[in-house]
Amino acid sequence: HRLRALKVSVGALSGCEPELLCHLFPHASPGTVAEGAELEVEFQPARIACRDCGTVREVPPNQLCCPACGSARIRLEAGDGVYLTGLSLSETRA
């Protein structure tokens, strides 16, 4: 099998730069099953849940407090990882 396409979700707080990932992927894939594959990157914003008032909302990465009540007692719900969310394979014949 060869990899035709990859879909990756990149969180706002993951430390990964989507543009850099797209730029470097073609340089990292030669000689692997991913050589020539298309990379699709989707951005995932940071989302928090407030432990005090229950608000669940997307927030800017530099503002990790509740936008409704101002509490810093929050739980990060999304936006801190890099996840493979899809891939497409093709069969190759020798």
HTML snippet that shows the backbone in 3Dmol.js (N, CA, C, O; Angstrom):
<script src="https://3Dmol.org/build/3Dmol-min.js"></script>
<div id="view" style="width:600px;height:400px;position:relative"></div>
<script>
const pdb = `
ATOM      1  N   HIS A   1       0.837  -1.200   0.000  1.00  0.00           N
ATOM      2  CA  HIS A   1       0.000   0.000   0.000  1.00  0.00           C
ATOM      3  C   HIS A   1       0.873   1.251   0.000  1.00  0.00           C
ATOM      4  O   HIS A   1       1.975   1.262   0.549  1.00  0.00           O
ATOM      5  N   ARG A   2       0.366   2.277  -0.613  1.00  0.00           N
ATOM      6  CA  ARG A   2       0.992   3.599  -0.557  1.00  0.00           C
ATOM      7  C   ARG A   2      -0.015   4.566   0.023  1.00  0.00           C
ATOM      8  O   ARG A   2      -1.224   4.418  -0.153  1.00  0.00           O
ATOM      9  N   LEU A   3       0.494   5.528   0.699  1.00  0.00           N
ATOM     10  CA  LEU A   3      -0.349   6.563   1.287  1.00  0.00           C
ATOM     11  C   LEU A   3      -0.619   7.621   0.230  1.00  0.00           C
ATOM     12  O   LEU A   3       0.311   8.193  -0.338  1.00  0.00           O
ATOM     13  N   ARG A   4      -1.902   7.881  -0.033  1.00  0.00           N
ATOM     14  CA  ARG A   4      -2.264   8.916  -1.011  1.00  0.00           C
ATOM     15  C   ARG A   4      -2.519  10.247  -0.338  1.00  0.00           C
ATOM     16  O   ARG A   4      -2.156  11.296  -0.870  1.00  0.00           O
ATOM     17  N   ALA A   5      -3.145  10.210   0.834  1.00  0.00           N
ATOM     18  CA  ALA A   5      -3.492  11.457   1.519  1.00  0.00           C
ATOM     19  C   ALA A   5      -3.554  11.231   3.024  1.00  0.00           C
ATOM     20  O   ALA A   5      -3.920  10.156   3.497  1.00  0.00           O
ATOM     21  N   LEU A   6      -3.188  12.269   3.757  1.00  0.00           N
ATOM     22  CA  LEU A   6      -3.266  12.301   5.216  1.00  0.00           C
ATOM     23  C   LEU A   6      -4.074  13.520   5.627  1.00  0.00           C
ATOM     24  O   LEU A   6      -3.969  14.583   5.014  1.00  0.00           O
ATOM     25  N   LYS A   7      -4.869  13.360   6.655  1.00  0.00           N
ATOM     26  CA  LYS A   7      -5.586  14.501   7.222  1.00  0.00           C
ATOM     27  C   LYS A   7      -5.191  14.586   8.689  1.00  0.00           C
ATOM     28  O   LYS A   7      -5.298  13.609   9.430  1.00  0.00           O
ATOM     29  N   VAL A   8      -4.730  15.771   9.100  1.00  0.00           N
ATOM     30  CA  VAL A   8      -4.218  15.970  10.453  1.00  0.00           C
ATOM     31  C   VAL A   8      -4.919  17.170  11.082  1.00  0.00           C
ATOM     32  O   VAL A   8      -5.123  18.193  10.428  1.00  0.00           O
ATOM     33  N   SER A   9      -5.283  17.038  12.343  1.00  0.00           N
ATOM     34  CA  SER A   9      -5.849  18.137  13.120  1.00  0.00           C
ATOM     35  C   SER A   9      -4.762  18.675  14.038  1.00  0.00           C
ATOM     36  O   SER A   9      -4.157  17.926  14.805  1.00  0.00           O
ATOM     37  N   VAL A  10      -4.518  19.989  13.953  1.00  0.00           N
ATOM     38  CA  VAL A  10      -3.466  20.624  14.751  1.00  0.00           C
ATOM     39  C   VAL A  10      -4.112  21.619  15.713  1.00  0.00           C
ATOM     40  O   VAL A  10      -4.768  22.569  15.285  1.00  0.00           O
ATOM     41  N   GLY A  11      -3.926  21.398  17.004  1.00  0.00           N
ATOM     42  CA  GLY A  11      -4.504  22.256  18.027  1.00  0.00           C
ATOM     43  C   GLY A  11      -3.736  23.549  18.220  1.00  0.00           C
ATOM     44  O   GLY A  11      -2.520  23.601  18.036  1.00  0.00           O
ATOM     45  N   ALA A  12      -4.458  24.583  18.592  1.00  0.00           N
ATOM     46  CA  ALA A  12      -3.873  25.912  18.809  1.00  0.00           C
ATOM     47  C   ALA A  12      -2.797  25.903  19.887  1.00  0.00           C
ATOM     48  O   ALA A  12      -1.877  26.719  19.849  1.00  0.00           O
ATOM     49  N   LEU A  13      -2.903  24.993  20.842  1.00  0.00           N
ATOM     50  CA  LEU A  13      -1.942  24.931  21.946  1.00  0.00           C
ATOM     51  C   LEU A  13      -0.978  23.754  21.817  1.00  0.00           C
ATOM     52  O   LEU A  13      -0.292  23.411  22.780  1.00  0.00           O
ATOM     53  N   SER A  14      -0.917  23.137  20.648  1.00  0.00           N
ATOM     54  CA  SER A  14      -0.093  21.940  20.457  1.00  0.00           C
ATOM     55  C   SER A  14       1.393  22.239  20.327  1.00  0.00           C
ATOM     56  O   SER A  14       2.225  21.361  20.554  1.00  0.00           O
ATOM     57  N   GLY A  15       1.732  23.473  19.964  1.00  0.00           N
ATOM     58  CA  GLY A  15       3.121  23.798  19.713  1.00  0.00           C
ATOM     59  C   GLY A  15       3.549  23.496  18.285  1.00  0.00           C
ATOM     60  O   GLY A  15       4.700  23.727  17.916  1.00  0.00           O
ATOM     61  N   CYS A  16       2.631  22.982  17.483  1.00  0.00           N
ATOM     62  CA  CYS A  16       2.913  22.667  16.090  1.00  0.00           C
ATOM     63  C   CYS A  16       2.383  23.799  15.206  1.00  0.00           C
ATOM     64  O   CYS A  16       1.247  24.246  15.369  1.00  0.00           O
ATOM     65  N   GLU A  17       3.210  24.252  14.278  1.00  0.00           N
ATOM     66  CA  GLU A  17       2.807  25.298  13.341  1.00  0.00           C
ATOM     67  C   GLU A  17       2.282  24.648  12.068  1.00  0.00           C
ATOM     68  O   GLU A  17       3.056  24.018  11.346  1.00  0.00           O
ATOM     69  N   PRO A  18       0.981  24.780  11.766  1.00  0.00           N
ATOM     70  CA  PRO A  18       0.410  24.132  10.579  1.00  0.00           C
ATOM     71  C   PRO A  18       1.141  24.467   9.280  1.00  0.00           C
ATOM     72  O   PRO A  18       1.356  23.583   8.450  1.00  0.00           O
ATOM     73  N   GLU A  19       1.522  25.718   9.096  1.00  0.00           N
ATOM     74  CA  GLU A  19       2.206  26.115   7.856  1.00  0.00           C
ATOM     75  C   GLU A  19       3.570  25.426   7.732  1.00  0.00           C
ATOM     76  O   GLU A  19       3.962  24.991   6.650  1.00  0.00           O
ATOM     77  N   LEU A  20       4.269  25.337   8.837  1.00  0.00           N
ATOM     78  CA  LEU A  20       5.576  24.679   8.839  1.00  0.00           C
ATOM     79  C   LEU A  20       5.427  23.183   8.569  1.00  0.00           C
ATOM     80  O   LEU A  20       6.224  22.600   7.834  1.00  0.00           O
ATOM     81  N   LEU A  21       4.422  22.572   9.154  1.00  0.00           N
ATOM     82  CA  LEU A  21       4.143  21.157   8.924  1.00  0.00           C
ATOM     83  C   LEU A  21       3.880  20.901   7.439  1.00  0.00           C
ATOM     84  O   LEU A  21       4.412  19.947   6.873  1.00  0.00           O
ATOM     85  N   CYS A  22       3.069  21.741   6.811  1.00  0.00           N
ATOM     86  CA  CYS A  22       2.775  21.604   5.378  1.00  0.00           C
ATOM     87  C   CYS A  22       4.023  21.801   4.532  1.00  0.00           C
ATOM     88  O   CYS A  22       4.213  21.115   3.528  1.00  0.00           O
ATOM     89  N   HIS A  23       4.865  22.729   4.935  1.00  0.00           N
ATOM     90  CA  HIS A  23       6.087  23.004   4.190  1.00  0.00           C
ATOM     91  C   HIS A  23       7.092  21.851   4.298  1.00  0.00           C
ATOM     92  O   HIS A  23       7.751  21.511   3.315  1.00  0.00           O
ATOM     93  N   LEU A  24       7.212  21.253   5.484  1.00  0.00           N
ATOM     94  CA  LEU A  24       8.229  20.236   5.718  1.00  0.00           C
ATOM     95  C   LEU A  24       7.814  18.826   5.313  1.00  0.00           C
ATOM     96  O   LEU A  24       8.674  17.979   5.069  1.00  0.00           O
ATOM     97  N   PHE A  25       6.526  18.563   5.238  1.00  0.00           N
ATOM     98  CA  PHE A  25       6.052  17.208   4.923  1.00  0.00           C
ATOM     99  C   PHE A  25       6.656  16.648   3.633  1.00  0.00           C
ATOM    100  O   PHE A  25       7.118  15.507   3.638  1.00  0.00           O
ATOM    101  N   PRO A  26       6.672  17.402   2.528  1.00  0.00           N
ATOM    102  CA  PRO A  26       7.260  16.855   1.296  1.00  0.00           C
ATOM    103  C   PRO A  26       8.755  16.542   1.419  1.00  0.00           C
ATOM    104  O   PRO A  26       9.271  15.711   0.672  1.00  0.00           O
ATOM    105  N   HIS A  27       9.444  17.185   2.337  1.00  0.00           N
ATOM    106  CA  HIS A  27      10.869  16.931   2.539  1.00  0.00           C
ATOM    107  C   HIS A  27      11.109  15.720   3.445  1.00  0.00           C
ATOM    108  O   HIS A  27      12.175  15.107   3.390  1.00  0.00           O
ATOM    109  N   ALA A  28      10.132  15.380   4.267  1.00  0.00           N
ATOM    110  CA  ALA A  28      10.280  14.260   5.201  1.00  0.00           C
ATOM    111  C   ALA A  28       9.762  12.941   4.627  1.00  0.00           C
ATOM    112  O   ALA A  28      10.105  11.875   5.138  1.00  0.00           O
ATOM    113  N   SER A  29       8.948  12.995   3.581  1.00  0.00           N
ATOM    114  CA  SER A  29       8.293  11.787   3.095  1.00  0.00           C
ATOM    115  C   SER A  29       9.028  10.987   2.011  1.00  0.00           C
ATOM    116  O   SER A  29       8.699   9.814   1.837  1.00  0.00           O
ATOM    117  N   PRO A  30       9.998  11.540   1.271  1.00  0.00           N
ATOM    118  CA  PRO A  30      10.665  10.732   0.246  1.00  0.00           C
ATOM    119  C   PRO A  30      11.281   9.455   0.818  1.00  0.00           C
ATOM    120  O   PRO A  30      11.916   9.462   1.873  1.00  0.00           O
ATOM    121  N   GLY A  31      11.070   8.353   0.080  1.00  0.00           N
ATOM    122  CA  GLY A  31      11.596   7.062   0.513  1.00  0.00           C
ATOM    123  C   GLY A  31      10.695   6.339   1.497  1.00  0.00           C
ATOM    124  O   GLY A  31      11.041   5.260   1.979  1.00  0.00           O
ATOM    125  N   THR A  32       9.539   6.922   1.803  1.00  0.00           N
ATOM    126  CA  THR A  32       8.581   6.292   2.726  1.00  0.00           C
ATOM    127  C   THR A  32       7.278   5.999   1.977  1.00  0.00           C
ATOM    128  O   THR A  32       7.130   6.389   0.819  1.00  0.00           O
ATOM    129  N   VAL A  33       6.343   5.321   2.625  1.00  0.00           N
ATOM    130  CA  VAL A  33       5.044   5.057   1.995  1.00  0.00           C
ATOM    131  C   VAL A  33       4.246   6.345   1.796  1.00  0.00           C
ATOM    132  O   VAL A  33       3.246   6.350   1.079  1.00  0.00           O
ATOM    133  N   ALA A  34       4.680   7.431   2.425  1.00  0.00           N
ATOM    134  CA  ALA A  34       3.986   8.710   2.298  1.00  0.00           C
ATOM    135  C   ALA A  34       4.547   9.577   1.170  1.00  0.00           C
ATOM    136  O   ALA A  34       4.070  10.692   0.959  1.00  0.00           O
ATOM    137  N   GLU A  35       5.545   9.087   0.448  1.00  0.00           N
ATOM    138  CA  GLU A  35       6.131   9.874  -0.632  1.00  0.00           C
ATOM    139  C   GLU A  35       5.060  10.225  -1.668  1.00  0.00           C
ATOM    140  O   GLU A  35       4.375   9.348  -2.193  1.00  0.00           O
ATOM    141  N   GLY A  36       4.930  11.513  -1.949  1.00  0.00           N
ATOM    142  CA  GLY A  36       3.952  11.993  -2.921  1.00  0.00           C
ATOM    143  C   GLY A  36       2.543  12.154  -2.375  1.00  0.00           C
ATOM    144  O   GLY A  36       1.645  12.570  -3.108  1.00  0.00           O
ATOM    145  N   ALA A  37       2.330  11.835  -1.110  1.00  0.00           N
ATOM    146  CA  ALA A  37       0.988  11.938  -0.524  1.00  0.00           C
ATOM    147  C   ALA A  37       0.609  13.397  -0.299  1.00  0.00           C
ATOM    148  O   ALA A  37       1.468  14.260  -0.116  1.00  0.00           O
ATOM    149  N   GLU A  38      -0.666  13.645  -0.317  1.00  0.00           N
ATOM    150  CA  GLU A  38      -1.203  14.986  -0.044  1.00  0.00           C
ATOM    151  C   GLU A  38      -1.442  15.102   1.460  1.00  0.00           C
ATOM    152  O   GLU A  38      -1.957  14.177   2.089  1.00  0.00           O
ATOM    153  N   LEU A  39      -1.068  16.236   2.024  1.00  0.00           N
ATOM    154  CA  LEU A  39      -1.284  16.489   3.449  1.00  0.00           C
ATOM    155  C   LEU A  39      -2.327  17.583   3.606  1.00  0.00           C
ATOM    156  O   LEU A  39      -2.164  18.686   3.084  1.00  0.00           O
ATOM    157  N   GLU A  40      -3.397  17.275   4.326  1.00  0.00           N
ATOM    158  CA  GLU A  40      -4.424  18.273   4.638  1.00  0.00           C
ATOM    159  C   GLU A  40      -4.376  18.526   6.136  1.00  0.00           C
ATOM    160  O   GLU A  40      -4.489  17.602   6.941  1.00  0.00           O
ATOM    161  N   VAL A  41      -4.208  19.783   6.494  1.00  0.00           N
ATOM    162  CA  VAL A  41      -4.117  20.158   7.906  1.00  0.00           C
ATOM    163  C   VAL A  41      -5.308  21.025   8.264  1.00  0.00           C
ATOM    164  O   VAL A  41      -5.576  22.033   7.610  1.00  0.00           O
ATOM    165  N   GLU A  42      -6.019  20.627   9.304  1.00  0.00           N
ATOM    166  CA  GLU A  42      -7.109  21.466   9.805  1.00  0.00           C
ATOM    167  C   GLU A  42      -6.723  21.993  11.179  1.00  0.00           C
ATOM    168  O   GLU A  42      -6.138  21.277  11.991  1.00  0.00           O
ATOM    169  N   PHE A  43      -7.053  23.235  11.423  1.00  0.00           N
ATOM    170  CA  PHE A  43      -6.711  23.904  12.673  1.00  0.00           C
ATOM    171  C   PHE A  43      -7.825  23.672  13.684  1.00  0.00           C
ATOM    172  O   PHE A  43      -9.003  23.805  13.351  1.00  0.00           O
ATOM    173  N   GLN A  44      -7.464  23.329  14.912  1.00  0.00           N
ATOM    174  CA  GLN A  44      -8.431  23.134  15.986  1.00  0.00           C
ATOM    175  C   GLN A  44      -8.203  24.204  17.049  1.00  0.00           C
ATOM    176  O   GLN A  44      -7.152  24.220  17.690  1.00  0.00           O
ATOM    177  N   PRO A  45      -9.174  25.100  17.244  1.00  0.00           N
ATOM    178  CA  PRO A  45      -9.014  26.146  18.255  1.00  0.00           C
ATOM    179  C   PRO A  45      -9.013  25.567  19.671  1.00  0.00           C
ATOM    180  O   PRO A  45      -9.452  24.439  19.898  1.00  0.00           O
ATOM    181  N   ALA A  46      -8.517  26.355  20.604  1.00  0.00           N
ATOM    182  CA  ALA A  46      -8.554  25.959  22.010  1.00  0.00           C
ATOM    183  C   ALA A  46      -9.992  26.113  22.518  1.00  0.00           C
ATOM    184  O   ALA A  46     -10.648  27.121  22.256  1.00  0.00           O
ATOM    185  N   ARG A  47     -10.468  25.104  23.246  1.00  0.00           N
ATOM    186  CA  ARG A  47     -11.819  25.155  23.834  1.00  0.00           C
ATOM    187  C   ARG A  47     -11.706  24.781  25.306  1.00  0.00           C
ATOM    188  O   ARG A  47     -11.078  23.782  25.659  1.00  0.00           O
ATOM    189  N   ILE A  48     -12.315  25.586  26.151  1.00  0.00           N
ATOM    190  CA  ILE A  48     -12.243  25.345  27.594  1.00  0.00           C
ATOM    191  C   ILE A  48     -13.637  25.117  28.167  1.00  0.00           C
ATOM    192  O   ILE A  48     -14.647  25.497  27.575  1.00  0.00           O
ATOM    193  N   ALA A  49     -13.658  24.482  29.340  1.00  0.00           N
ATOM    194  CA  ALA A  49     -14.879  24.337  30.125  1.00  0.00           C
ATOM    195  C   ALA A  49     -14.590  24.939  31.497  1.00  0.00           C
ATOM    196  O   ALA A  49     -13.607  24.576  32.142  1.00  0.00           O
ATOM    197  N   CYS A  50     -15.437  25.849  31.938  1.00  0.00           N
ATOM    198  CA  CYS A  50     -15.251  26.503  33.225  1.00  0.00           C
ATOM    199  C   CYS A  50     -15.755  25.600  34.351  1.00  0.00           C
ATOM    200  O   CYS A  50     -16.877  25.095  34.296  1.00  0.00           O
ATOM    201  N   ARG A  51     -14.927  25.402  35.360  1.00  0.00           N
ATOM    202  CA  ARG A  51     -15.308  24.575  36.515  1.00  0.00           C
ATOM    203  C   ARG A  51     -16.239  25.325  37.473  1.00  0.00           C
ATOM    204  O   ARG A  51     -16.887  24.718  38.326  1.00  0.00           O
ATOM    205  N   ASP A  52     -16.296  26.658  37.318  1.00  0.00           N
ATOM    206  CA  ASP A  52     -17.151  27.435  38.217  1.00  0.00           C
ATOM    207  C   ASP A  52     -18.553  27.665  37.651  1.00  0.00           C
ATOM    208  O   ASP A  52     -19.544  27.409  38.335  1.00  0.00           O
ATOM    209  N   CYS A  53     -18.645  28.144  36.407  1.00  0.00           N
ATOM    210  CA  CYS A  53     -19.970  28.478  35.868  1.00  0.00           C
ATOM    211  C   CYS A  53     -20.463  27.501  34.801  1.00  0.00           C
ATOM    212  O   CYS A  53     -21.622  27.573  34.390  1.00  0.00           O
ATOM    213  N   GLY A  54     -19.598  26.587  34.346  1.00  0.00           N
ATOM    214  CA  GLY A  54     -20.024  25.576  33.385  1.00  0.00           C
ATOM    215  C   GLY A  54     -19.961  25.994  31.922  1.00  0.00           C
ATOM    216  O   GLY A  54     -20.306  25.203  31.044  1.00  0.00           O
ATOM    217  N   THR A  55     -19.535  27.201  31.646  1.00  0.00           N
ATOM    218  CA  THR A  55     -19.428  27.671  30.264  1.00  0.00           C
ATOM    219  C   THR A  55     -18.417  26.830  29.499  1.00  0.00           C
ATOM    220  O   THR A  55     -17.335  26.536  30.008  1.00  0.00           O
ATOM    221  N   VAL A  56     -18.771  26.443  28.274  1.00  0.00           N
ATOM    222  CA  VAL A  56     -17.851  25.757  27.374  1.00  0.00           C
ATOM    223  C   VAL A  56     -17.747  26.632  26.130  1.00  0.00           C
ATOM    224  O   VAL A  56     -18.747  26.919  25.472  1.00  0.00           O
ATOM    225  N   ARG A  57     -16.506  27.056  25.815  1.00  0.00           N
ATOM    226  CA  ARG A  57     -16.350  28.020  24.724  1.00  0.00           C
ATOM    227  C   ARG A  57     -14.940  27.974  24.149  1.00  0.00           C
ATOM    228  O   ARG A  57     -13.986  27.617  24.841  1.00  0.00           O
ATOM    229  N   GLU A  58     -14.822  28.338  22.882  1.00  0.00           N
ATOM    230  CA  GLU A  58     -13.514  28.518  22.267  1.00  0.00           C
ATOM    231  C   GLU A  58     -12.910  29.809  22.804  1.00  0.00           C
ATOM    232  O   GLU A  58     -13.605  30.804  23.009  1.00  0.00           O
ATOM    233  N   VAL A  59     -11.592  29.768  23.026  1.00  0.00           N
ATOM    234  CA  VAL A  59     -10.879  30.943  23.534  1.00  0.00           C
ATOM    235  C   VAL A  59      -9.571  31.114  22.774  1.00  0.00           C
ATOM    236  O   VAL A  59      -9.043  30.146  22.226  1.00  0.00           O
ATOM    237  N   PRO A  60      -9.046  32.328  22.734  1.00  0.00           N
ATOM    238  CA  PRO A  60      -7.720  32.525  22.137  1.00  0.00           C
ATOM    239  C   PRO A  60      -6.672  31.784  22.971  1.00  0.00           C
ATOM    240  O   PRO A  60      -6.834  31.653  24.184  1.00  0.00           O
ATOM    241  N   PRO A  61      -5.597  31.297  22.336  1.00  0.00           N
ATOM    242  CA  PRO A  61      -4.577  30.536  23.065  1.00  0.00           C
ATOM    243  C   PRO A  61      -3.922  31.296  24.217  1.00  0.00           C
ATOM    244  O   PRO A  61      -3.399  30.674  25.142  1.00  0.00           O
ATOM    245  N   ASN A  62      -3.941  32.610  24.179  1.00  0.00           N
ATOM    246  CA  ASN A  62      -3.303  33.387  25.246  1.00  0.00           C
ATOM    247  C   ASN A  62      -4.303  33.879  26.281  1.00  0.00           C
ATOM    248  O   ASN A  62      -3.980  34.759  27.078  1.00  0.00           O
ATOM    249  N   GLN A  63      -5.511  33.326  26.281  1.00  0.00           N
ATOM    250  CA  GLN A  63      -6.552  33.775  27.202  1.00  0.00           C
ATOM    251  C   GLN A  63      -7.276  32.570  27.788  1.00  0.00           C
ATOM    252  O   GLN A  63      -8.453  32.342  27.509  1.00  0.00           O
ATOM    253  N   LEU A  64      -6.561  31.806  28.599  1.00  0.00           N
ATOM    254  CA  LEU A  64      -7.116  30.580  29.150  1.00  0.00           C
ATOM    255  C   LEU A  64      -7.835  30.831  30.471  1.00  0.00           C
ATOM    256  O   LEU A  64      -7.452  30.321  31.524  1.00  0.00           O
ATOM    257  N   CYS A  65      -8.883  31.628  30.376  1.00  0.00           N
ATOM    258  CA  CYS A  65      -9.775  31.842  31.508  1.00  0.00           C
ATOM    259  C   CYS A  65     -11.188  31.903  30.939  1.00  0.00           C
ATOM    260  O   CYS A  65     -11.372  32.061  29.732  1.00  0.00           O
ATOM    261  N   CYS A  66     -12.166  31.780  31.798  1.00  0.00           N
ATOM    262  CA  CYS A  66     -13.554  31.758  31.345  1.00  0.00           C
ATOM    263  C   CYS A  66     -13.972  33.133  30.829  1.00  0.00           C
ATOM    264  O   CYS A  66     -13.852  34.124  31.550  1.00  0.00           O
ATOM    265  N   PRO A  67     -14.463  33.207  29.585  1.00  0.00           N
ATOM    266  CA  PRO A  67     -14.902  34.492  29.050  1.00  0.00           C
ATOM    267  C   PRO A  67     -16.217  34.966  29.672  1.00  0.00           C
ATOM    268  O   PRO A  67     -16.561  36.144  29.573  1.00  0.00           O
ATOM    269  N   ALA A  68     -16.949  34.059  30.310  1.00  0.00           N
ATOM    270  CA  ALA A  68     -18.230  34.430  30.910  1.00  0.00           C
ATOM    271  C   ALA A  68     -18.075  34.995  32.322  1.00  0.00           C
ATOM    272  O   ALA A  68     -18.669  36.023  32.649  1.00  0.00           O
ATOM    273  N   CYS A  69     -17.266  34.318  33.170  1.00  0.00           N
ATOM    274  CA  CYS A  69     -17.173  34.748  34.569  1.00  0.00           C
ATOM    275  C   CYS A  69     -15.768  35.187  34.987  1.00  0.00           C
ATOM    276  O   CYS A  69     -15.588  35.721  36.082  1.00  0.00           O
ATOM    277  N   GLY A  70     -14.768  34.967  34.121  1.00  0.00           N
ATOM    278  CA  GLY A  70     -13.406  35.386  34.435  1.00  0.00           C
ATOM    279  C   GLY A  70     -12.604  34.392  35.253  1.00  0.00           C
ATOM    280  O   GLY A  70     -11.443  34.654  35.567  1.00  0.00           O
ATOM    281  N   SER A  71     -13.193  33.259  35.606  1.00  0.00           N
ATOM    282  CA  SER A  71     -12.503  32.271  36.434  1.00  0.00           C
ATOM    283  C   SER A  71     -11.314  31.656  35.699  1.00  0.00           C
ATOM    284  O   SER A  71     -11.351  31.448  34.486  1.00  0.00           O
ATOM    285  N   ALA A  72     -10.265  31.372  36.459  1.00  0.00           N
ATOM    286  CA  ALA A  72      -9.109  30.672  35.909  1.00  0.00           C
ATOM    287  C   ALA A  72      -9.217  29.170  36.161  1.00  0.00           C
ATOM    288  O   ALA A  72      -8.343  28.397  35.768  1.00  0.00           O
ATOM    289  N   ARG A  73     -10.308  28.770  36.824  1.00  0.00           N
ATOM    290  CA  ARG A  73     -10.532  27.341  37.098  1.00  0.00           C
ATOM    291  C   ARG A  73     -11.210  26.709  35.881  1.00  0.00           C
ATOM    292  O   ARG A  73     -12.424  26.512  35.854  1.00  0.00           O
ATOM    293  N   ILE A  74     -10.391  26.398  34.879  1.00  0.00           N
ATOM    294  CA  ILE A  74     -10.925  25.850  33.634  1.00  0.00           C
ATOM    295  C   ILE A  74     -10.315  24.477  33.357  1.00  0.00           C
ATOM    296  O   ILE A  74      -9.282  24.108  33.916  1.00  0.00           O
ATOM    297  N   ARG A  75     -10.976  23.743  32.492  1.00  0.00           N
ATOM    298  CA  ARG A  75     -10.479  22.463  31.997  1.00  0.00           C
ATOM    299  C   ARG A  75     -10.347  22.611  30.488  1.00  0.00           C
ATOM    300  O   ARG A  75     -11.277  23.068  29.824  1.00  0.00           O
ATOM    301  N   LEU A  76      -9.214  22.233  29.954  1.00  0.00           N
ATOM    302  CA  LEU A  76      -9.001  22.305  28.517  1.00  0.00           C
ATOM    303  C   LEU A  76      -9.736  21.143  27.861  1.00  0.00           C
ATOM    304  O   LEU A  76      -9.470  19.980  28.163  1.00  0.00           O
ATOM    305  N   GLU A  77     -10.649  21.462  26.972  1.00  0.00           N
ATOM    306  CA  GLU A  77     -11.462  20.461  26.290  1.00  0.00           C
ATOM    307  C   GLU A  77     -10.862  20.051  24.945  1.00  0.00           C
ATOM    308  O   GLU A  77     -10.984  18.894  24.544  1.00  0.00           O
ATOM    309  N   ALA A  78     -10.224  20.975  24.251  1.00  0.00           N
ATOM    310  CA  ALA A  78      -9.682  20.694  22.914  1.00  0.00           C
ATOM    311  C   ALA A  78      -8.626  21.727  22.569  1.00  0.00           C
ATOM    312  O   ALA A  78      -8.571  22.814  23.146  1.00  0.00           O
ATOM    313  N   GLY A  79      -7.786  21.353  21.606  1.00  0.00           N
ATOM    314  CA  GLY A  79      -6.818  22.305  21.071  1.00  0.00           C
ATOM    315  C   GLY A  79      -5.401  22.127  21.530  1.00  0.00           C
ATOM    316  O   GLY A  79      -4.569  23.004  21.295  1.00  0.00           O
ATOM    317  N   ASP A  80      -5.086  21.004  22.188  1.00  0.00           N
ATOM    318  CA  ASP A  80      -3.722  20.842  22.695  1.00  0.00           C
ATOM    319  C   ASP A  80      -2.959  19.699  22.036  1.00  0.00           C
ATOM    320  O   ASP A  80      -1.878  19.336  22.500  1.00  0.00           O
ATOM    321  N   GLY A  81      -3.496  19.131  20.974  1.00  0.00           N
ATOM    322  CA  GLY A  81      -2.836  17.982  20.374  1.00  0.00           C
ATOM    323  C   GLY A  81      -2.687  18.073  18.863  1.00  0.00           C
ATOM    324  O   GLY A  81      -3.182  18.998  18.219  1.00  0.00           O
ATOM    325  N   VAL A  82      -1.994  17.089  18.325  1.00  0.00           N
ATOM    326  CA  VAL A  82      -1.882  16.882  16.887  1.00  0.00           C
ATOM    327  C   VAL A  82      -2.379  15.464  16.648  1.00  0.00           C
ATOM    328  O   VAL A  82      -1.809  14.505  17.168  1.00  0.00           O
ATOM    329  N   TYR A  83      -3.439  15.333  15.865  1.00  0.00           N
ATOM    330  CA  TYR A  83      -4.080  14.036  15.675  1.00  0.00           C
ATOM    331  C   TYR A  83      -4.230  13.690  14.200  1.00  0.00           C
ATOM    332  O   TYR A  83      -4.573  14.542  13.380  1.00  0.00           O
ATOM    333  N   LEU A  84      -3.972  12.442  13.879  1.00  0.00           N
ATOM    334  CA  LEU A  84      -4.266  11.918  12.554  1.00  0.00           C
ATOM    335  C   LEU A  84      -5.760  11.650  12.517  1.00  0.00           C
ATOM    336  O   LEU A  84      -6.257  10.823  13.282  1.00  0.00           O
ATOM    337  N   THR A  85      -6.483  12.336  11.641  1.00  0.00           N
ATOM    338  CA  THR A  85      -7.941  12.190  11.598  1.00  0.00           C
ATOM    339  C   THR A  85      -8.429  11.449  10.361  1.00  0.00           C
ATOM    340  O   THR A  85      -9.609  11.110  10.268  1.00  0.00           O
ATOM    341  N   GLY A  86      -7.534  11.194   9.409  1.00  0.00           N
ATOM    342  CA  GLY A  86      -7.930  10.434   8.230  1.00  0.00           C
ATOM    343  C   GLY A  86      -6.743  10.107   7.360  1.00  0.00           C
ATOM    344  O   GLY A  86      -5.720  10.790   7.394  1.00  0.00           O
ATOM    345  N   LEU A  87      -6.891   9.045   6.573  1.00  0.00           N
ATOM    346  CA  LEU A  87      -5.874   8.707   5.599  1.00  0.00           C
ATOM    347  C   LEU A  87      -6.501   7.946   4.453  1.00  0.00           C
ATOM    348  O   LEU A  87      -7.554   7.324   4.594  1.00  0.00           O
ATOM    349  N   SER A  88      -5.839   8.008   3.330  1.00  0.00           N
ATOM    350  CA  SER A  88      -6.308   7.339   2.126  1.00  0.00           C
ATOM    351  C   SER A  88      -5.143   6.520   1.565  1.00  0.00           C
ATOM    352  O   SER A  88      -4.042   7.039   1.378  1.00  0.00           O
ATOM    353  N   LEU A  89      -5.397   5.238   1.300  1.00  0.00           N
ATOM    354  CA  LEU A  89      -4.371   4.354   0.791  1.00  0.00           C
ATOM    355  C   LEU A  89      -4.678   3.962  -0.648  1.00  0.00           C
ATOM    356  O   LEU A  89      -5.832   3.977  -1.078  1.00  0.00           O
ATOM    357  N   SER A  90      -3.641   3.615  -1.374  1.00  0.00           N
ATOM    358  CA  SER A  90      -3.831   3.036  -2.710  1.00  0.00           C
ATOM    359  C   SER A  90      -2.940   1.809  -2.811  1.00  0.00           C
ATOM    360  O   SER A  90      -1.860   1.767  -2.222  1.00  0.00           O
ATOM    361  N   GLU A  91      -3.391   0.821  -3.552  1.00  0.00           N
ATOM    362  CA  GLU A  91      -2.582  -0.379  -3.744  1.00  0.00           C
ATOM    363  C   GLU A  91      -1.618  -0.138  -4.888  1.00  0.00           C
ATOM    364  O   GLU A  91      -1.968   0.476  -5.896  1.00  0.00           O
ATOM    365  N   THR A  92      -0.417  -0.622  -4.720  1.00  0.00           N
ATOM    366  CA  THR A  92       0.566  -0.533  -5.794  1.00  0.00           C
ATOM    367  C   THR A  92       0.887  -1.950  -6.260  1.00  0.00           C
ATOM    368  O   THR A  92       0.859  -2.892  -5.469  1.00  0.00           O
ATOM    369  N   ARG A  93       1.182  -2.087  -7.506  1.00  0.00           N
ATOM    370  CA  ARG A  93       1.526  -3.407  -8.047  1.00  0.00           C
ATOM    371  C   ARG A  93       2.954  -3.396  -8.558  1.00  0.00           C
ATOM    372  O   ARG A  93       3.392  -2.439  -9.197  1.00  0.00           O
ATOM    373  N   ALA A  94       3.663  -4.453  -8.273  1.00  0.00           N
ATOM    374  CA  ALA A  94       5.069  -4.545  -8.699  1.00  0.00           C
ATOM    375  C   ALA A  94       5.179  -4.931 -10.159  1.00  0.00           C
ATOM    376  O   ALA A  94       6.286  -5.053 -10.683  1.00  0.00           O
TER     377      ALA A  94
END
`;
const viewer = $3Dmol.createViewer("view");
viewer.addModel(pdb, "pdb");
viewer.setStyle({}, {cartoon: {color: "spectrum"}});
viewer.zoomTo();
viewer.render();
</script>
